[in-house]
Amino acid sequence: MSRGQDDAQTRNRYLVLNAVRVGGLAMLILGLAIARGVIDAPYWLGVSLAVVGLLDFFFGPRLLARGWSSQGNTRR
């Protein structure tokens, strides 16, 4: 891979990691709003969304990065 392609891939991966983290945060906030009764939906849905969002926020980017590094993409 050329330097420009490598930089583009690194930038895209950075954007994906941040999008996953922001998505997890949005699910967490939505779940908390449902659980607190701000949004009219079942309580169990709010709690489950909050838990999944929290797990996604903390572990999603780490799992993605681990998957990318196990593909054998090493820099020389």
C-alpha positions in Angstrom: 0.0 0.0 0.0 1.2 3.5 -0.7 1.6 6.1 1.9 -1.5 8.0 0.7 -3.7 4.8 0.8 -2.3 4.0 4.2 -3.2 7.4 5.5 -6.7 7.2 4.1 -7.3 3.8 5.6 -6.1 5.1 9.0 -8.3 8.1 8.8 -11.3 6.0 7.8 -10.8 3.6 10.6 -10.5 6.5 13.1 -13.8 7.9 11.8 -15.5 4.4 12.1 -14.2 4.0 15.7 -15.6 7.4 16.7 -18.9 6.7 14.9 -19.3 3.4 16.9 -18.6 5.3 20.1 -21.1 8.1 19.3 -23.7 5.5 18.4 -23.2 3.7 21.7 -23.6 7.0 23.5 -26.8 7.8 21.6 -28.2 4.4 22.5 -27.3 4.9 26.1 -29.0 8.3 26.3 -32.1 7.0 24.4 -32.3 4.0 26.8 -32.0 6.2 29.8 -34.7 8.6 28.5 -37.0 5.6 28.0 -36.2 4.1 31.4 -36.9 7.5 33.1 -40.2 7.9 31.4 -39.3 10.8 29.2 -40.1 8.8 26.1 -43.2 6.6 26.2 -41.9 3.0 25.6 -41.6 -0.1 27.7 -39.2 0.1 30.7 -37.4 -3.1 29.7 -36.6 -1.6 26.3 -35.0 1.4 27.9 -32.9 -0.6 30.2 -31.7 -3.0 27.5 -30.9 -0.1 25.1 -28.9 1.6 27.9 -26.9 -1.6 28.7 -26.2 -2.3 25.0 -25.2 1.3 24.4 -22.9 1.2 27.4 -21.2 -2.0 26.2 -21.0 -0.6 22.7 -19.4 2.6 23.9 -16.7 0.9 25.8 -16.0 -2.4 24.0 -17.2 -1.7 20.3 -14.1 0.3 19.2 -11.8 -2.1 21.0 -13.3 -5.1 19.3 -13.1 -3.4 15.9 -9.5 -2.5 16.4 -8.7 -6.1 17.4 -10.4 -7.4 14.3 -8.5 -5.0 12.1 -5.1 -5.9 13.6 -5.8 -9.7 13.3 -6.2 -9.3 9.5 -2.5 -9.1 9.2 -2.4 -5.4 8.4 1.1 -4.5 9.6 3.1 -1.5 8.7 6.6 -2.0 7.4 
